[in-house]
Amino acid sequence: MSTSSQTPAVTAFAETAALWAVMNEDDAKARRIVRDMYPNERAEFAAQLDRLRAMLTDRFGNDIPTGFKPRVQVLDEQGRFVARKSGGAA
């Protein structure tokens, strides 16, 4: 999905500029943006991307149907098991 003909205002933020570069298949630009971030900014951005990814797929990479509640919240930031939740359609 190339969107290079548009230049949104959201590129004023490093995180969205990096995502915009990835969406436009400009990995070199995305790497430069991420490389220029402070370590704590990269860590926070990674956590945000992890949250977003969890909204898109289950832990096996399968699409999550609309209205589905995840059955398991698997790991915390240190990779330890957190909690099991029963779930299903809302």
Biopython code that builds the backbone (N, CA, C, O; Angstrom):
import numpy as np
from Bio.PDB.StructureBuilder import StructureBuilder

atoms = [
    (1, "MET", "N", (0.848, -1.171, 0.000)),
    (1, "MET", "CA", (0.000, 0.000, 0.000)),
    (1, "MET", "C", (0.891, 1.231, 0.000)),
    (1, "MET", "O", (1.370, 1.649, 1.054)),
    (2, "SER", "N", (1.110, 1.793, -1.126)),
    (2, "SER", "CA", (1.938, 2.981, -1.213)),
    (2, "SER", "C", (1.091, 4.232, -1.041)),
    (2, "SER", "O", (0.047, 4.398, -1.671)),
    (3, "THR", "N", (1.576, 5.103, -0.170)),
    (3, "THR", "CA", (0.855, 6.352, 0.105)),
    (3, "THR", "C", (1.794, 7.537, -0.039)),
    (3, "THR", "O", (1.577, 8.587, 0.565)),
    (4, "SER", "N", (2.845, 7.364, -0.846)),
    (4, "SER", "CA", (3.888, 8.379, -0.940)),
    (4, "SER", "C", (3.419, 9.698, -1.547)),
    (4, "SER", "O", (4.092, 10.716, -1.385)),
    (5, "SER", "N", (2.285, 9.703, -2.240)),
    (5, "SER", "CA", (1.817, 10.950, -2.844)),
    (5, "SER", "C", (1.220, 11.899, -1.806)),
    (5, "SER", "O", (0.950, 13.061, -2.109)),
    (6, "GLN", "N", (1.016, 11.413, -0.600)),
    (6, "GLN", "CA", (0.456, 12.231, 0.473)),
    (6, "GLN", "C", (1.529, 12.502, 1.504)),
    (6, "GLN", "O", (2.422, 11.677, 1.699)),
    (7, "THR", "N", (1.458, 13.639, 2.164)),
    (7, "THR", "CA", (2.369, 13.950, 3.256)),
    (7, "THR", "C", (1.541, 14.454, 4.434)),
    (7, "THR", "O", (1.225, 15.642, 4.504)),
    (8, "PRO", "N", (1.188, 13.566, 5.354)),
    (8, "PRO", "CA", (0.331, 13.968, 6.459)),
    (8, "PRO", "C", (1.088, 14.750, 7.525)),
    (8, "PRO", "O", (2.309, 14.645, 7.642)),
    (9, "ALA", "N", (0.352, 15.524, 8.290)),
    (9, "ALA", "CA", (0.948, 16.295, 9.386)),
    (9, "ALA", "C", (1.504, 15.395, 10.484)),
    (9, "ALA", "O", (2.358, 15.827, 11.258)),
    (10, "VAL", "N", (1.038, 14.158, 10.564)),
    (10, "VAL", "CA", (1.495, 13.259, 11.629)),
    (10, "VAL", "C", (2.978, 12.956, 11.556)),
    (10, "VAL", "O", (3.546, 12.465, 12.532)),
    (11, "THR", "N", (3.626, 13.231, 10.431)),
    (11, "THR", "CA", (5.057, 12.978, 10.341)),
    (11, "THR", "C", (5.874, 13.957, 11.190)),
    (11, "THR", "O", (7.100, 13.862, 11.239)),
    (12, "ALA", "N", (5.200, 14.893, 11.855)),
    (12, "ALA", "CA", (5.891, 15.795, 12.775)),
    (12, "ALA", "C", (6.412, 15.034, 13.997)),
    (12, "ALA", "O", (7.320, 15.511, 14.678)),
    (13, "PHE", "N", (5.846, 13.854, 14.280)),
    (13, "PHE", "CA", (6.275, 13.024, 15.402)),
    (13, "PHE", "C", (7.155, 11.903, 14.875)),
    (13, "PHE", "O", (6.837, 11.284, 13.859)),
    (14, "ALA", "N", (8.254, 11.642, 15.556)),
    (14, "ALA", "CA", (9.202, 10.623, 15.086)),
    (14, "ALA", "C", (8.539, 9.261, 14.940)),
    (14, "ALA", "O", (8.785, 8.556, 13.962)),
    (15, "GLU", "N", (7.708, 8.886, 15.893)),
    (15, "GLU", "CA", (7.078, 7.563, 15.851)),
    (15, "GLU", "C", (6.182, 7.407, 14.625)),
    (15, "GLU", "O", (6.251, 6.400, 13.922)),
    (16, "THR", "N", (5.349, 8.401, 14.376)),
    (16, "THR", "CA", (4.460, 8.290, 13.229)),
    (16, "THR", "C", (5.215, 8.478, 11.910)),
    (16, "THR", "O", (4.831, 7.917, 10.884)),
    (17, "ALA", "N", (6.277, 9.261, 11.946)),
    (17, "ALA", "CA", (7.107, 9.409, 10.746)),
    (17, "ALA", "C", (7.762, 8.073, 10.398)),
    (17, "ALA", "O", (7.839, 7.711, 9.224)),
    (18, "ALA", "N", (8.232, 7.339, 11.402)),
    (18, "ALA", "CA", (8.833, 6.025, 11.167)),
    (18, "ALA", "C", (7.792, 5.054, 10.616)),
    (18, "ALA", "O", (8.064, 4.313, 9.670)),
    (19, "LEU", "N", (6.611, 5.061, 11.206)),
    (19, "LEU", "CA", (5.541, 4.196, 10.721)),
    (19, "LEU", "C", (5.137, 4.576, 9.297)),
    (19, "LEU", "O", (4.901, 3.706, 8.459)),
    (20, "TRP", "N", (5.059, 5.870, 9.032)),
    (20, "TRP", "CA", (4.724, 6.355, 7.688)),
    (20, "TRP", "C", (5.766, 5.879, 6.672)),
    (20, "TRP", "O", (5.418, 5.468, 5.565)),
    (21, "ALA", "N", (7.041, 5.939, 7.054)),
    (21, "ALA", "CA", (8.109, 5.480, 6.159)),
    (21, "ALA", "C", (7.962, 3.986, 5.875)),
    (21, "ALA", "O", (8.130, 3.551, 4.735)),
    (22, "VAL", "N", (7.650, 3.204, 6.901)),
    (22, "VAL", "CA", (7.448, 1.763, 6.708)),
    (22, "VAL", "C", (6.252, 1.516, 5.787)),
    (22, "VAL", "O", (6.310, 0.665, 4.899)),
    (23, "MET", "N", (5.174, 2.261, 6.002)),
    (23, "MET", "CA", (3.980, 2.104, 5.158)),
    (23, "MET", "C", (4.285, 2.421, 3.701)),
    (23, "MET", "O", (3.643, 1.885, 2.798)),
    (24, "ASN", "N", (5.262, 3.289, 3.473)),
    (24, "ASN", "CA", (5.675, 3.661, 2.123)),
    (24, "ASN", "C", (6.879, 2.858, 1.647)),
    (24, "ASN", "O", (7.518, 3.207, 0.654)),
    (25, "GLU", "N", (7.181, 1.781, 2.362)),
    (25, "GLU", "CA", (8.265, 0.868, 2.004)),
    (25, "GLU", "C", (9.622, 1.555, 1.905)),
    (25, "GLU", "O", (10.457, 1.194, 1.076)),
    (26, "ASP", "N", (9.825, 2.537, 2.754)),
    (26, "ASP", "CA", (11.107, 3.249, 2.821)),
    (26, "ASP", "C", (11.799, 2.865, 4.130)),
    (26, "ASP", "O", (11.881, 3.658, 5.068)),
    (27, "ASP", "N", (12.293, 1.624, 4.165)),
    (27, "ASP", "CA", (12.899, 1.102, 5.380)),
    (27, "ASP", "C", (14.145, 1.888, 5.797)),
    (27, "ASP", "O", (14.403, 2.049, 6.990)),
    (28, "ALA", "N", (14.907, 2.372, 4.835)),
    (28, "ALA", "CA", (16.112, 3.143, 5.171)),
    (28, "ALA", "C", (15.738, 4.397, 5.962)),
    (28, "ALA", "O", (16.381, 4.725, 6.958)),
    (29, "LYS", "N", (14.704, 5.087, 5.515)),
    (29, "LYS", "CA", (14.261, 6.291, 6.233)),
    (29, "LYS", "C", (13.740, 5.925, 7.616)),
    (29, "LYS", "O", (14.031, 6.621, 8.589)),
    (30, "ALA", "N", (12.972, 4.840, 7.717)),
    (30, "ALA", "CA", (12.457, 4.400, 9.014)),
    (30, "ALA", "C", (13.606, 4.081, 9.965)),
    (30, "ALA", "O", (13.563, 4.447, 11.139)),
    (31, "ARG", "N", (14.629, 3.404, 9.462)),
    (31, "ARG", "CA", (15.798, 3.079, 10.305)),
    (31, "ARG", "C", (16.499, 4.343, 10.788)),
    (31, "ARG", "O", (16.906, 4.421, 11.947)),
    (32, "ARG", "N", (16.645, 5.334, 9.907)),
    (32, "ARG", "CA", (17.286, 6.600, 10.314)),
    (32, "ARG", "C", (16.476, 7.279, 11.423)),
    (32, "ARG", "O", (17.040, 7.780, 12.396)),
    (33, "ILE", "N", (15.169, 7.290, 11.267)),
    (33, "ILE", "CA", (14.317, 7.928, 12.272)),
    (33, "ILE", "C", (14.446, 7.216, 13.609)),
    (33, "ILE", "O", (14.615, 7.854, 14.648)),
    (34, "VAL", "N", (14.366, 5.897, 13.576)),
    (34, "VAL", "CA", (14.447, 5.114, 14.817)),
    (34, "VAL", "C", (15.831, 5.236, 15.437)),
    (34, "VAL", "O", (15.957, 5.326, 16.658)),
    (35, "ARG", "N", (16.870, 5.241, 14.607)),
    (35, "ARG", "CA", (18.242, 5.358, 15.117)),
    (35, "ARG", "C", (18.453, 6.683, 15.854)),
    (35, "ARG", "O", (19.229, 6.751, 16.807)),
    (36, "ASP", "N", (17.755, 7.738, 15.406)),
    (36, "ASP", "CA", (17.901, 9.053, 16.031)),
    (36, "ASP", "C", (17.089, 9.220, 17.321)),
    (36, "ASP", "O", (17.231, 10.227, 18.015)),
    (37, "MET", "N", (16.246, 8.247, 17.640)),
    (37, "MET", "CA", (15.463, 8.320, 18.872)),
    (37, "MET", "C", (16.348, 7.950, 20.066)),
    (37, "MET", "O", (17.303, 7.186, 19.929)),
    (38, "TYR", "N", (16.020, 8.496, 21.227)),
    (38, "TYR", "CA", (16.703, 8.088, 22.456)),
    (38, "TYR", "C", (16.270, 6.666, 22.814)),
    (38, "TYR", "O", (15.180, 6.241, 22.430)),
    (39, "PRO", "N", (17.117, 5.917, 23.552)),
    (39, "PRO", "CA", (16.764, 4.536, 23.905)),
    (39, "PRO", "C", (15.404, 4.412, 24.600)),
    (39, "PRO", "O", (14.650, 3.482, 24.314)),
    (40, "ASN", "N", (15.087, 5.330, 25.503)),
    (40, "ASN", "CA", (13.795, 5.239, 26.187)),
    (40, "ASN", "C", (12.637, 5.508, 25.220)),
    (40, "ASN", "O", (11.554, 4.947, 25.391)),
    (41, "GLU", "N", (12.846, 6.352, 24.214)),
    (41, "GLU", "CA", (11.820, 6.613, 23.208)),
    (41, "GLU", "C", (11.594, 5.375, 22.336)),
    (41, "GLU", "O", (10.460, 5.038, 21.995)),
    (42, "ARG", "N", (12.704, 4.700, 21.981)),
    (42, "ARG", "CA", (12.576, 3.467, 21.192)),
    (42, "ARG", "C", (11.847, 2.393, 21.985)),
    (42, "ARG", "O", (11.010, 1.675, 21.439)),
    (43, "ALA", "N", (12.162, 2.281, 23.270)),
    (43, "ALA", "CA", (11.508, 1.270, 24.105)),
    (43, "ALA", "C", (10.011, 1.553, 24.232)),
    (43, "ALA", "O", (9.192, 0.637, 24.146)),
    (44, "GLU", "N", (9.664, 2.805, 24.435)),
    (44, "GLU", "CA", (8.249, 3.168, 24.537)),
    (44, "GLU", "C", (7.525, 2.931, 23.210)),
    (44, "GLU", "O", (6.399, 2.433, 23.195)),
    (45, "PHE", "N", (8.165, 3.282, 22.113)),
    (45, "PHE", "CA", (7.588, 3.064, 20.788)),
    (45, "PHE", "C", (7.387, 1.568, 20.539)),
    (45, "PHE", "O", (6.351, 1.160, 20.015)),
    (46, "ALA", "N", (8.371, 0.756, 20.913)),
    (46, "ALA", "CA", (8.255, -0.696, 20.746)),
    (46, "ALA", "C", (7.074, -1.236, 21.551)),
    (46, "ALA", "O", (6.335, -2.092, 21.064)),
    (47, "ALA", "N", (6.892, -0.749, 22.767)),
    (47, "ALA", "CA", (5.765, -1.194, 23.590)),
    (47, "ALA", "C", (4.436, -0.796, 22.946)),
    (47, "ALA", "O", (3.472, -1.562, 22.968)),
    (48, "GLN", "N", (4.395, 0.408, 22.373)),
    (48, "GLN", "CA", (3.178, 0.859, 21.687)),
    (48, "GLN", "C", (2.894, -0.012, 20.465)),
    (48, "GLN", "O", (1.743, -0.369, 20.211)),
    (49, "LEU", "N", (3.932, -0.353, 19.713)),
    (49, "LEU", "CA", (3.761, -1.209, 18.544)),
    (49, "LEU", "C", (3.324, -2.617, 18.952)),
    (49, "LEU", "O", (2.520, -3.246, 18.265)),
    (50, "ASP", "N", (3.859, -3.107, 20.075)),
    (50, "ASP", "CA", (3.430, -4.415, 20.583)),
    (50, "ASP", "C", (1.943, -4.403, 20.925)),
    (50, "ASP", "O", (1.225, -5.357, 20.628)),
    (51, "ARG", "N", (1.485, -3.316, 21.552)),
    (51, "ARG", "CA", (0.057, -3.201, 21.880)),
    (51, "ARG", "C", (-0.780, -3.180, 20.601)),
    (51, "ARG", "O", (-1.820, -3.833, 20.519)),
    (52, "LEU", "N", (-0.317, -2.426, 19.607)),
    (52, "LEU", "CA", (-1.041, -2.354, 18.340)),
    (52, "LEU", "C", (-1.073, -3.723, 17.662)),
    (52, "LEU", "O", (-2.118, -4.152, 17.174)),
    (53, "ARG", "N", (0.062, -4.400, 17.631)),
    (53, "ARG", "CA", (0.123, -5.724, 17.007)),
    (53, "ARG", "C", (-0.815, -6.698, 17.704)),
    (53, "ARG", "O", (-1.446, -7.525, 17.046)),
    (54, "ALA", "N", (-0.913, -6.613, 19.018)),
    (54, "ALA", "CA", (-1.808, -7.489, 19.769)),
    (54, "ALA", "C", (-3.271, -7.238, 19.406)),
    (54, "ALA", "O", (-4.113, -8.122, 19.570)),
    (55, "MET", "N", (-3.571, -6.050, 18.919)),
    (55, "MET", "CA", (-4.939, -5.749, 18.485)),
    (55, "MET", "C", (-5.224, -6.338, 17.109)),
    (55, "MET", "O", (-6.385, -6.488, 16.730)),
    (56, "LEU", "N", (-4.178, -6.673, 16.359)),
    (56, "LEU", "CA", (-4.322, -7.145, 14.990)),
    (56, "LEU", "C", (-4.345, -8.660, 14.865)),
    (56, "LEU", "O", (-5.110, -9.209, 14.071)),
    (57, "THR", "N", (-3.511, -9.338, 15.646)),
    (57, "THR", "CA", (-3.403, -10.790, 15.517)),
    (57, "THR", "C", (-3.276, -11.441, 16.888)),
    (57, "THR", "O", (-2.923, -10.788, 17.870)),
    (58, "ASP", "N", (-3.573, -12.749, 16.941)),
    (58, "ASP", "CA", (-3.334, -13.479, 18.173)),
    (58, "ASP", "C", (-1.847, -13.838, 18.253)),
    (58, "ASP", "O", (-1.073, -13.458, 17.374)),
    (59, "ARG", "N", (-1.456, -14.541, 19.266)),
    (59, "ARG", "CA", (-0.031, -14.820, 19.452)),
    (59, "ARG", "C", (0.552, -15.736, 18.383)),
    (59, "ARG", "O", (1.770, -15.902, 18.312)),
    (60, "PHE", "N", (-0.300, -16.334, 17.549)),
    (60, "PHE", "CA", (0.163, -17.191, 16.465)),
    (60, "PHE", "C", (0.156, -16.484, 15.118)),
    (60, "PHE", "O", (0.494, -17.085, 14.098)),
    (61, "GLY", "N", (-0.231, -15.194, 15.108)),
    (61, "GLY", "CA", (-0.268, -14.436, 13.874)),
    (61, "GLY", "C", (-1.574, -14.530, 13.117)),
    (61, "GLY", "O", (-1.672, -14.048, 11.989)),
    (62, "ASN", "N", (-2.589, -15.152, 13.727)),
    (62, "ASN", "CA", (-3.895, -15.264, 13.088)),
    (62, "ASN", "C", (-4.701, -13.994, 13.328)),
    (62, "ASN", "O", (-4.599, -13.375, 14.387)),
    (63, "ASP", "N", (-5.505, -13.610, 12.336)),
    (63, "ASP", "CA", (-6.378, -12.446, 12.508)),
    (63, "ASP", "C", (-7.312, -12.655, 13.688)),
    (63, "ASP", "O", (-7.752, -13.771, 13.960)),
    (64, "ILE", "N", (-7.607, -11.561, 14.388)),
    (64, "ILE", "CA", (-8.552, -11.607, 15.502)),
    (64, "ILE", "C", (-9.886, -11.064, 14.994)),
    (64, "ILE", "O", (-9.950, -9.929, 14.520)),
    (65, "PRO", "N", (-10.956, -11.867, 15.089)),
    (65, "PRO", "CA", (-12.255, -11.375, 14.641)),
    (65, "PRO", "C", (-12.720, -10.172, 15.463)),
    (65, "PRO", "O", (-12.358, -10.040, 16.632)),
    (66, "THR", "N", (-13.515, -9.303, 14.856)),
    (66, "THR", "CA", (-14.074, -8.148, 15.546)),
    (66, "THR", "C", (-14.902, -8.619, 16.733)),
    (66, "THR", "O", (-15.670, -9.574, 16.614)),
    (67, "GLY", "N", (-14.751, -7.957, 17.876)),
    (67, "GLY", "CA", (-15.521, -8.303, 19.067)),
    (67, "GLY", "C", (-14.944, -9.451, 19.867)),
    (67, "GLY", "O", (-15.529, -9.854, 20.872)),
    (68, "PHE", "N", (-13.814, -9.984, 19.447)),
    (68, "PHE", "CA", (-13.189, -11.114, 20.139)),
    (68, "PHE", "C", (-12.347, -10.619, 21.298)),
    (68, "PHE", "O", (-11.579, -9.667, 21.151)),
    (69, "LYS", "N", (-12.484, -11.254, 22.445)),
    (69, "LYS", "CA", (-11.633, -10.942, 23.597)),
    (69, "LYS", "C", (-10.546, -12.006, 23.660)),
    (69, "LYS", "O", (-10.846, -13.199, 23.614)),
    (70, "PRO", "N", (-9.282, -11.587, 23.765)),
    (70, "PRO", "CA", (-8.212, -12.591, 23.790)),
    (70, "PRO", "C", (-8.375, -13.551, 24.955)),
    (70, "PRO", "O", (-8.746, -13.147, 26.057)),
    (71, "ARG", "N", (-8.098, -14.813, 24.708)),
    (71, "ARG", "CA", (-8.241, -15.832, 25.734)),
    (71, "ARG", "C", (-7.076, -15.793, 26.716)),
    (71, "ARG", "O", (-7.246, -16.106, 27.895)),
    (72, "VAL", "N", (-5.913, -15.417, 26.246)),
    (72, "VAL", "CA", (-4.728, -15.432, 27.103)),
    (72, "VAL", "C", (-3.957, -14.135, 26.934)),
    (72, "VAL", "O", (-3.697, -13.695, 25.814)),
    (73, "GLN", "N", (-3.591, -13.527, 28.059)),
    (73, "GLN", "CA", (-2.594, -12.467, 28.026)),
    (73, "GLN", "C", (-1.311, -13.161, 28.447)),
    (73, "GLN", "O", (-1.172, -13.577, 29.598)),
    (74, "VAL", "N", (-0.400, -13.284, 27.542)),
    (74, "VAL", "CA", (0.666, -14.242, 27.718)),
    (74, "VAL", "C", (1.828, -13.769, 28.584)),
    (74, "VAL", "O", (2.066, -14.343, 29.647)),
    (75, "LEU", "N", (2.549, -12.748, 28.164)),
    (75, "LEU", "CA", (3.809, -12.414, 28.824)),
    (75, "LEU", "C", (3.865, -10.958, 29.247)),
    (75, "LEU", "O", (3.254, -10.090, 28.623)),
    (76, "ASP", "N", (4.614, -10.702, 30.327)),
    (76, "ASP", "CA", (4.873, -9.319, 30.727)),
    (76, "ASP", "C", (6.147, -8.841, 30.040)),
    (76, "ASP", "O", (6.690, -9.544, 29.188)),
    (77, "GLU", "N", (6.632, -7.643, 30.407)),
    (77, "GLU", "CA", (7.800, -7.076, 29.721)),
    (77, "GLU", "C", (9.087, -7.870, 29.914)),
    (77, "GLU", "O", (10.036, -7.697, 29.149)),
    (78, "GLN", "N", (9.138, -8.746, 30.935)),
    (78, "GLN", "CA", (10.308, -9.600, 31.135)),
    (78, "GLN", "C", (10.118, -10.992, 30.536)),
    (78, "GLN", "O", (10.970, -11.863, 30.709)),
    (79, "GLY", "N", (9.003, -11.202, 29.832)),
    (79, "GLY", "CA", (8.768, -12.489, 29.196)),
    (79, "GLY", "C", (8.176, -13.531, 30.119)),
    (79, "GLY", "O", (8.207, -14.717, 29.794)),
    (80, "ARG", "N", (7.626, -13.123, 31.280)),
    (80, "ARG", "CA", (7.020, -14.061, 32.218)),
    (80, "ARG", "C", (5.518, -14.159, 31.962)),
    (80, "ARG", "O", (4.882, -13.194, 31.537)),
    (81, "PHE", "N", (4.962, -15.347, 32.230)),
    (81, "PHE", "CA", (3.525, -15.542, 32.073)),
    (81, "PHE", "C", (2.785, -14.605, 33.024)),
    (81, "PHE", "O", (3.147, -14.498, 34.195)),
    (82, "VAL", "N", (1.746, -13.925, 32.523)),
    (82, "VAL", "CA", (1.016, -12.964, 33.343)),
    (82, "VAL", "C", (-0.277, -13.544, 33.887)),
    (82, "VAL", "O", (-0.374, -13.818, 35.083)),
    (83, "ALA", "N", (-1.274, -13.735, 33.031)),
    (83, "ALA", "CA", (-2.581, -14.166, 33.505)),
    (83, "ALA", "C", (-3.354, -14.806, 32.380)),
    (83, "ALA", "O", (-3.130, -14.518, 31.204)),
    (84, "ARG", "N", (-4.259, -15.670, 32.751)),
    (84, "ARG", "CA", (-5.148, -16.307, 31.776)),
    (84, "ARG", "C", (-6.530, -15.732, 31.955)),
    (84, "ARG", "O", (-7.014, -15.586, 33.078)),
    (85, "LYS", "N", (-7.173, -15.402, 30.828)),
    (85, "LYS", "CA", (-8.525, -14.868, 30.871)),
    (85, "LYS", "C", (-9.399, -15.732, 29.979)),
    (85, "LYS", "O", (-8.981, -16.142, 28.896)),
    (86, "SER", "N", (-10.593, -16.002, 30.429)),
    (86, "SER", "CA", (-11.534, -16.624, 29.514)),
    (86, "SER", "C", (-12.092, -15.534, 28.636)),
    (86, "SER", "O", (-12.200, -14.384, 29.063)),
    (87, "GLY", "N", (-12.440, -15.871, 27.443)),
    (87, "GLY", "CA", (-12.931, -14.820, 26.557)),
    (87, "GLY", "C", (-13.848, -15.398, 25.510)),
    (87, "GLY", "O", (-14.232, -16.566, 25.570)),
    (88, "GLY", "N", (-14.190, -14.575, 24.561)),
    (88, "GLY", "CA", (-15.071, -14.958, 23.481)),
    (88, "GLY", "C", (-15.669, -13.715, 22.893)),
    (88, "GLY", "O", (-15.159, -12.613, 23.094)),
    (89, "ALA", "N", (-16.738, -13.882, 22.174)),
    (89, "ALA", "CA", (-17.399, -12.724, 21.566)),
    (89, "ALA", "C", (-17.973, -11.818, 22.646)),
    (89, "ALA", "O", (-18.471, -12.289, 23.668)),
    (90, "ALA", "N", (-17.898, -10.524, 22.407)),
    (90, "ALA", "CA", (-18.389, -9.553, 23.375)),
    (90, "ALA", "C", (-19.896, -9.480, 23.350)),
    (90, "ALA", "O", (-20.489, -8.710, 24.104)),
]
sb = StructureBuilder()
sb.init_structure("model")
sb.init_model(0)
sb.init_chain("A")
sb.init_seg("    ")
for serial, (resi, resn, name, xyz) in enumerate(atoms, 1):
    if name == "N":
        sb.init_residue(resn, " ", resi, " ")
    sb.init_atom(name, np.array(xyz, "f"), 0.0, 1.0, " ", f" {name:<3s}", serial, name[0])
structure = sb.get_structure()
